[in-house]
Amino acid sequence: DEFFNDCPRPESPAPENRIFKNCSEYAAYKVLVHYARNGTKAFSYVFSKAGAKGAMQFMPETYKMVLRQYSFAGLVPSFEKGTSDIVNAIQAAMCLLDFDMVVMHKGIKYEFLRNPRLGSIYLMAAYNGGTARAERLYRSLGVRRRCCQTVEQVPTLNREVARETNGYIIKYVGLWDILDNSLASLNEKTPE
């Protein structure tokens, strides 16, 4: 929730955290620190009310489908163990995204190849709601397909995807801004 909260005052983050531009950037940093501190077990005990587990929030049936379709990937067969290991969970997520790309509308593939940053919103919609939902989003955007270059433009997707998915897309677009700002900051501080 911190990601979506605007800092009401510039002093909202603690003094030692005022290097961050906003609360979203601070929330993203905290997640990265959690990964760094806990290694392959980061978010291994995270689960949703619906039954999704681990950092990648796999549902049991989706994980089983990935195991069947990508038996050559060497994924951990156990749902509990496989979703608790971050390396395995990321590999399983990559397999699922590959599967989604194979079965989705060719226009979505084109959008992804043209601009992976923006074309990934369809993959996110598929990851969280299935390929049919991603294709519905693609059709509904029509000529507005270049819509999501800033976080402010994303809320227009509320009608096409589930509220939860829309939140993920907002975070995704926002994280690109954070990464761009961080890289720019590092480049400014790097001696020539």
C-alpha positions, 0 to 999 in steps of 0.5 A: 500500500505504501507504493500508492500513498502520496507523501503528505509532507516532504518530511514523511519519510524518516530523515535517513530516507529522504534521499527518495523522491517519493513514497513509491520509490521508498516502498520499491527500495524496501522490497529490494532490501528485503530480497537482498537480506533474505536471498532465495527465501525472500517472500517465501511465506507470502500468500494471498487469501485466494491461495497464491503463494510466494513472491511471484504469487502463483496459484496452485493450478497455474503452477501445475500447468507451467510444470506440465508445459515446461517439464524441460525447465527443471522446475521444483515439482512441489508447489510449496517448495517451488513457490518458496524458492525465489530463483525457481519462482522467477523461472516459473514466471518466465515460463508462464510469460513465455506461454502467454506470449505464444497463445496471445494475439499477434498484435500483442506480440508486436506491441511487446517487440516494438516497445517491451516496456509498454507492451508488457502491460498485456503480459501483466494483465495475462499473468494476473487474469489470463490471456483472454483478459489481456486480449480484451485490454488490447482490443479496448485500447485500440488507437490508444495503445500508446497510453501508458507511458506515465503512471497518470495515464494508467487508471483509464484501464480500470474498466478493462482489467480487474482492480488488482491487475490495474494496481500491478500495472500502475506499479509496473509503470511507476517502477520504470520511472524509479529505475530511470531516475536511479540510473540517471542519478548514478550516471550523474555521480559517476566520475568521467 
